[in-house]
Amino acid sequence: MPARATAHSEYDPNEAGRVISAAFDADFYRTTYADVPSGMSPLWHYRMQGWREGRDPAPWFSTEAYLADNPDLAGAGAEPFSHYLLHGAYEGRTVRPSLHAADFLGQRDWGETWSFEAFGAAPTDSAPPAVAAPPAMPIEDQVAIVGEAFDAEFYAVVNPDVAAAGMDLLRHFLVTGWLEGRDPTPTFSVRDYQDLHPDVAAAGLNPFVHYVMAGRAEGRAAKNDLGFRFDLVSRLQPVEDRIAAAVTASAKLKTDPPELLSTALGKPRRLHVTFSHDDYVAHFGGLQLCLRREGAAFAAMGVEHLHLFPASPWPAVRKAEEPGPLGVLLNGRRLGTYAPEAVRTALANAATRGAQRSFAIHSLLGHCPEQSADILAAGGMSEGYFWLHDFASVCVGFHLLRNDVEDCAAPPAESAACGICAYSPERSRHTQAHRRLFERLAITVVAPSQTTLDFWRRSSDLPARDTKVLPHAHLRLRGPAPAVPDGRPFRLAFVGMPAPLKGWPVFRDLAQALAGDPRYEFLHLGGRSDPTAPAAFHPVVVTAERPLAMQQAIEALEIDAALIWPLCRETFSFTAYEAAAAGAAVITGPDSGNVAAFASDPEIGQVLADEGALMEAFLSGRILTLSRNVRRARLFDLAYSGMTGDLVRETAG
């Protein structure tokens, strides 16, 4: 007998399927095992689970005996029938008949062992016989097996291309979806199941069909239980690769003729110039909202607003030799795409005696510091503001998340704590670029919260001329919130886009764990739904036309508490202030920056130690003390700042 089984890496599931199909005795299997569901292919049942249960594929072959006689196979987890047909017969291994053979074929002397030659199908040479491809399990059988478990609503939302095509969702999944890695439910991962259970993958079986039919009863995991942070790390792309991709994309852009920009800009007597990482009109978020308000403040003062941004996204500060066409907006109107030199020339041509100029840098991502300083110098500007919307001036990983999953607290760049992070290789180059900008200009650093400014001072030694704190908004008491009906479930909401950075997986896991608990009701208010969480979705998008949309929705739905659990240090957090203004308590963790500082006020919310403490607070019911009635919720108005407009007005006054 050979000393070892055929190595798993040598196993060919297609070849195994062909030889099993040729030798499998469907009549024997169906007669012997009456519990096999009617209409289901006996061959499919055997390959899916039967052999693991010790069932025999033919009267002449005992699965249990073959594994007992060949312990090397049992240890390797090899499917015995195909092993014998492909390898065992040629290695001289013997088989014993099924204990059910006599019942099926009548009394017959089978002997102690049964060889491949006795079966009458042994080839005359060393190669296995050529056989036909095995029949697939009928689609109707698969539909019957997984129909109730399949989540059609989830599948439609996460696969809008399939839904838009009007295809039968379940059949799409069973025929092609699973092969494309599409998941059938929020709690089952096709790829995870194949990774966790290589025998299923090797057999070429639909993972979800296997799970419903056999895997669940066997206690197999439906998806990876290492948590969402493992998924984030597994998808983490080196920042060097992201920069290379940005270089390639930027190099393909075409720029407009320089004279067009000079003509469009003209010679405004009063001009405010801003820099950020994107087009604040085309995109929407906290920083973009700030730029809209800043533009509105300067417009009220009769000042033109010129905005510059990288025409193609960048994850870092750009080098001078790297391509960097700039998108240009004037008072929110797109003027085109221009080379940095064209912008510098246009500002130089716009110079007039007695002109008033100011600038604010909201993000340096995608900008070259030397070219940016040259642009400002051409417009006669050297003194301005630098906003701390994030911590890009401290690290290229501007969220200060080590490998995108945990707060790093900005350790020294030369430390081991920094060296283990994916952002470490580019950190020094990125921060030194900021230093060159600060050395060229007289910059006042502006933070939207004292917490942010204090942390920045501890983490950075950039030569700022001055520092200021100007919150994006503050609360003005309006009055008590109306009481809600007694006995109503505690309403917890996630506010905003369902992104890991903002803590969506924390909310999702909590909602899944407590989905059947009558004490709680979960809601999601945002611009895009995610059916992985059992939460009622309410579409809410804050726009220039509806700046109070989120606050009004939270108030109208009488949300008891909002889970604001970002993975990173928030410099401000509009969602936290909107929730508090609408009468909802703010629940957060200790690493959320200004959210934690804001929620540490018992009148505002509660800061919990970690995700374990969060789950315990809900399981025990302690969190119910944050219900609107118990804490006597209050309503506020939000008073927003004019951003740099307020600072310039203050200086001029």
ABEGO torsion letter per residue (X at the ends): XBABBBBAAABBAAAAAAAAAAABBAAAAAAABAABBBGBBAAAAAAAAAAAAGBBABAABBAAAAAAABAAAAAAGBBAAAAAAAAAAAAGBBBBBBAAAAAAAEBBBAEABBBAAAAGABBABABBBBBBBBBBBBAAAAAAAAAAABBAAAAAAABAAAAAAGBBAAAAAAAAAAAAGBBABAABBAAAAAAABAAAAAAGBBAAAAAAAAAAAAGBBABBAAEAAAAAAAABBBAAAAAAAAAAAAAABBBBBAAAAAAAAEBBABBBBBBBABBAAABBEAAAAAAAAAAAAAAAAGBBBBBBBBABBBABBBBAABBBBBBBBBGGBBAEBBBAAAAAAAAAAABBBGBBBBBBBABABGBBAAAAAAAAAAAGBABBBBBBABAAAABABAAGBBGGABBAGGBBAABAAAAABAAAAAAAAAAAAAAAAAAABBBBBBBABAAAAAAAAAABABBBABBBBBBABBBBBAEBBBBBBBGBBBBBBBBEBBBAAAGAAAAAAAAAAAAABAABBBBBBBABBBAABBBBBBBBBBBAABAAAAAAAAAAAGBABBBBBBABBBABGAAAAAAAAAGBBBBBBAAAEAAAAAAABAAABBBBABAAAAAAAAAAGAAAAABAAAAGBBBBBBBBBAEAAAAAAAAAX
